[in-house]
Amino acid sequence: MKKVILKVEGMKCEGCKNRLQNYLNSKEGVNAQVDLENKTVEIEYDDKLEIKDLENYIDDIGFKSLGKK
């Protein structure tokens, strides 16, 4: 497993946080913890995934990844 912290744009409330966290955790090989206050998401992910895959997941649900923190 690899680990990365990504900055995320577009999270405004607890509902946004929960929606993003639940969506990411539904993806195979992903374990995510979203921090609303710091607008970041800490992700442990399978070796078969790349950071670009994680950023695409974030974009797919309506937020924007701003890259590594």
Residue, then its C-alpha position, 0 to 999 in steps of 0.5 A: m500500500k502507498k499513501v498520499i495526501l491530496k489537497v481538494e477544492g470544492m468541499k464546503c460542508e460535512g455532507c461534502k466530506n462524507r460524500l467524497q470519503n464514502y465515494l473514495n472508500s467504495k473504490e477497490g484498493v482505496n482507504a480514504q480519510v477526508d479532513l474538511e478543515n484542511k481541505t485534504v484527503e489522506i489516501e492509502y491505496d493499492d500498488k496497482l493504482e496511481i495518484k492520477d487514478l485517485e485524482n480522477y476519482i475526486d474529479d468524477i464526484g464533482f470536486k477538484s484535486l489540487g495535487k499533493k499537499 
